[in-house]
């Protein structure tokens, strides 16, 4: 006679595995709002700090979040730090923000790197700024890695050196940096819209390197580059438009750009391309010419 309370071993094992899998799944953990410490369980919905090192997504929609680290902040294994509002700021410690295999997304509010010395990334890192403000106060390490960095809106401010990564695109918003170094970074900036500003004064500002890697204005780009504390004479001397530092569609093309002095610096944009004349305009012009010719006879 079979025991009605017993279960086949295979079914029991499957149930245990399903439970373990469910419990180990990454979670979306939302900041409960208001001001407070990132590391305080009570400030998160569900009563637990998100495990971004294990793939959790920490989302902040409102409130001012302060991160006082006891070590590096790890966002790995598909984990994410997402801001749609409020603010996130690291204070008091220079511990790093480790983004290898993780995502930083700013879709609103303000992200402040604060006292963190560096943000470390790898080829699985994604940084996406679509709205709000992202303030980066340190350099970007692991510059030989790839990853993805996109600016599709908002404002990105980099206090020190910025080293572009292989997959960097900018379609809108603004990017401000003291120095953009193509020599130390593995990639170019593919620039189709928005505004970029760099400081042209001093030896460790403006642009460094170039040639195989560049600020690349893509076809039809509406982007604008502003180099502060700079003149047209400086631009000619540095030869950024002819040596490959600033390119059009992946190649140096001096004639593709317009440069003008204003606001204590130089603005660089793509030169306007005349629109092809429409058939109606051409027919009208021919008609006017015929009338003039007839009246002249």
C-alpha positions in Angstrom: 0.0 0.0 0.0 1.4 3.4 -1.0 1.8 6.2 1.6 -0.5 9.0 0.4 1.7 11.7 2.0 4.9 10.6 0.2 6.2 12.2 -3.1 8.6 10.7 -5.7 12.1 11.9 -5.2 12.3 13.5 -8.6 9.3 15.7 -8.0 10.6 16.8 -4.6 14.0 17.7 -6.0 12.4 19.7 -8.8 10.3 21.6 -6.3 13.4 22.4 -4.2 15.3 23.6 -7.3 12.3 25.8 -8.4 12.3 27.4 -4.9 16.0 28.0 -5.0 15.8 29.5 -8.5 12.9 31.8 -7.5 14.7 33.0 -4.4 17.9 33.7 -6.3 16.2 35.8 -9.0 17.3 39.4 -9.2 14.8 41.9 -7.7 13.6 45.4 -8.4 14.1 47.3 -5.1 12.6 50.8 -4.9 13.7 53.6 -2.6 10.8 54.4 -0.3 11.2 58.2 -0.8 12.5 61.0 1.5 16.1 61.6 2.5 18.4 59.0 4.0 21.3 56.5 3.8 21.5 54.1 0.9 22.7 51.4 3.2 19.8 51.6 5.7 17.4 48.7 5.1 14.5 50.7 6.4 14.7 53.2 3.5 13.9 50.5 0.9 10.5 49.1 0.0 10.5 45.5 1.4 13.0 46.4 4.2 16.2 45.3 2.5 19.1 47.1 0.7 19.2 45.9 -2.9 21.9 43.4 -3.7 23.3 45.1 -6.9 26.3 42.9 -6.6 24.0 40.0 -7.3 21.9 41.4 -10.1 19.3 43.5 -8.2 18.1 46.8 -9.6 18.1 49.7 -7.1 15.6 52.4 -8.3 15.3 55.9 -6.9 12.2 57.9 -8.0 12.3 60.6 -5.4 14.2 61.8 -2.3 17.9 62.5 -1.6 19.9 59.3 -1.2 23.3 59.5 0.5 25.8 56.7 0.1 28.4 56.5 2.8 30.5 53.5 1.9 32.2 50.9 4.0 33.9 49.8 0.8 33.4 50.0 -3.0 29.8 50.0 -4.3 29.5 46.9 -6.5 27.0 46.8 -9.4 27.7 43.5 -11.1 26.0 40.5 -12.7 23.4 42.5 -14.5 22.7 44.7 -11.4 21.5 48.3 -12.0 21.4 51.6 -10.2 18.5 53.6 -11.8 17.5 57.1 -11.1 14.2 58.5 -12.4 14.1 61.4 -9.9 15.6 62.6 -6.6 19.3 62.3 -6.2 22.1 59.8 -5.3 25.4 61.1 -3.9 28.5 59.4 -2.5 30.0 61.2 0.5 33.0 61.0 2.9 34.9 58.1 1.3 36.9 57.8 -1.9 35.8 54.2 -2.4 35.2 53.3 -6.0 32.0 52.6 -7.8 32.5 49.2 -9.5 30.2 49.0 -12.6 31.8 45.9 -14.2 28.9 43.9 -15.7 26.3 46.5 -14.3 24.2 49.4 -15.5 24.0 53.0 -14.4 20.8 54.6 -15.8 19.8 58.3 -15.2 16.4 59.0 -16.6 15.7 61.9 -14.2 17.0 63.4 -11.0 20.7 63.8 -10.3 23.5 61.3 -9.9 26.6 62.6 -8.1 29.8 60.6 -8.1 30.8 62.7 -5.2 33.8 61.6 -3.3 34.3 58.3 -5.2 37.7 58.4 -6.8 36.7 56.4 -9.9 34.0 54.5 -11.8 35.4 51.2 -13.0 33.7 49.5 -16.0 34.3 46.5 -18.3 32.9 45.4 -21.6 29.5 44.5 -20.1 29.0 47.9 -18.5 26.2 50.1 -19.7 25.9 53.8 -18.8 22.8 55.5 -20.2 21.8 59.1 -19.6 18.4 60.1 -21.0 17.3 62.9 -18.7 18.3 64.6 -15.5 21.9 65.3 -14.5 24.9 63.0 -14.1 27.9 64.6 -12.3 31.1 62.5 -12.6 33.9 63.9 -10.5 36.7 61.4 -11.2 38.3 59.7 -14.1 37.0 56.5 -15.8 39.3 53.5 -15.3 39.8 50.3 -17.3 39.9 52.4 -20.4 40.9 49.4 -22.5 37.5 47.9 -22.0 34.5 48.4 -24.1 31.0 48.7 -22.6 28.4 51.1 -23.8 27.9 54.8 -22.9 25.0 56.7 -24.4 23.7 60.2 -23.9 20.2 60.7 -25.3 19.2 63.7 -23.2 19.9 65.4 -19.9 23.3 66.8 -18.8 26.6 65.0 -18.2 29.3 66.9 -16.3 32.8 65.4 -16.0 35.1 67.4 -13.7 38.4 65.7 -14.8 39.5 63.6 -17.7 37.1 61.7 -19.8 38.2 58.7 -21.8 35.6 57.6 -24.4 34.8 53.9 -24.7 34.4 52.0 -28.0 30.6 52.2 -28.0 29.9 55.8 -27.2 27.0 57.7 -28.8 25.4 61.0 -28.2 22.1 62.0 -29.8 20.9 64.8 -27.5 21.6 66.5 -24.2 24.9 68.0 -23.1 28.4 66.8 -22.2 30.8 69.0 -20.4 34.4 67.9 -19.6 37.7 69.6 -18.8 39.6 67.2 -21.0 38.6 64.5 -23.5 41.4 62.1 -24.0 41.4 59.9 -27.2 44.9 58.8 -26.6 44.0 57.1 -23.3 40.6 55.9 -24.2 39.8 53.0 -26.7 37.0 54.7 -28.6 35.5 57.6 -30.4 32.4 59.8 -29.7 29.8 59.3 -32.4 28.1 62.7 -32.2 24.7 63.1 -33.9 23.1 65.7 -31.7 23.3 67.7 -28.5 26.2 69.9 -27.3 29.7 69.1 -26.1 31.9 71.6 -24.3 35.5 71.3 -23.2 38.0 73.7 -21.6 40.6 74.9 -24.1 42.9 76.6 -21.5 45.9 74.8 -20.1 48.0 71.8 -21.0 45.7 69.3 -19.4 42.4 70.4 -21.0 40.6 70.4 -24.3 41.5 67.4 -26.4 44.4 65.0 -26.2 45.3 62.5 -28.9 43.1 61.8 -31.9 43.6 60.4 -35.4 42.3 56.8 -35.2 39.9 57.9 -32.4 38.0 61.1 -32.5 35.0 63.3 -31.9 33.1 62.0 -34.9 30.3 64.2 -36.3 27.9 61.7 -38.0 26.1 62.5 -41.3 23.4 65.1 -40.6 24.6 65.8 -37.1 23.0 68.7 -35.4 25.6 68.7 -32.6 27.6 71.6 -31.5 31.1 71.6 -30.0 32.2 74.5 -27.8 35.8 75.0 -26.8 36.0 77.6 -24.0 39.0 79.9 -23.5 39.9 79.4 -27.1 40.3 81.3 -30.4 40.2 80.5 -34.1 44.0 81.0 -34.1 44.3 78.3 -31.5 42.0 76.0 -33.6 44.2 76.5 -36.6 47.4 76.0 -34.6 46.1 72.7 -33.0 44.8 71.5 -36.3 42.0 69.6 -34.7 39.9 69.8 -37.9 42.6 68.5 -40.1 44.6 66.0 -38.0 41.7 63.7 -37.3 40.8 64.8 -33.7 37.5 66.1 -35.0 36.1 64.1 -37.9 33.1 64.0 -40.2 31.8 60.4 -40.9 35.1 58.9 -39.7 37.5 61.0 -41.6 39.3 64.3 -41.3 37.4 66.9 -43.4 38.3 70.5 -42.8 35.7 71.8 -45.4 32.9 70.0 -43.6 32.9 72.3 -40.6 32.1 75.8 -39.7 33.9 77.5 -36.7 33.1 80.8 -35.1 34.3 82.7 -32.1 31.6 83.6 -29.5 31.1 83.6 -25.7 34.8 83.5 -25.0 35.5 80.4 -27.1 35.0 78.7 -30.4 31.9 76.9 -31.6 32.3 74.1 -34.2 29.4 72.7 -36.2 28.9 70.9 -39.4 28.9 73.3 -42.4 25.4 73.8 -43.9 24.8 71.7 -47.0 22.6 73.5 -49.5 19.3 71.8 -50.1 18.9 70.5 -53.7 16.6 72.7 -55.7 13.1 71.3 -56.1 11.7 70.6 -59.6 9.0 73.3 -59.0 11.6 75.8 -58.1 13.7 74.9 -61.2 10.6 75.2 -63.5 9.7 78.6 -62.0 13.3 79.8 -62.5 13.2 78.7 -66.1 9.9 80.4 -66.6 11.2 83.7 -65.2 14.2 83.5 -67.4 12.1 82.9 -70.5 9.9 85.9 -69.7 13.0 88.1 -69.2 14.5 86.9 -72.4 11.3 87.6 -74.3 11.0 91.1 -72.9 14.6 91.8 -73.9 13.9 91.1 -77.6 
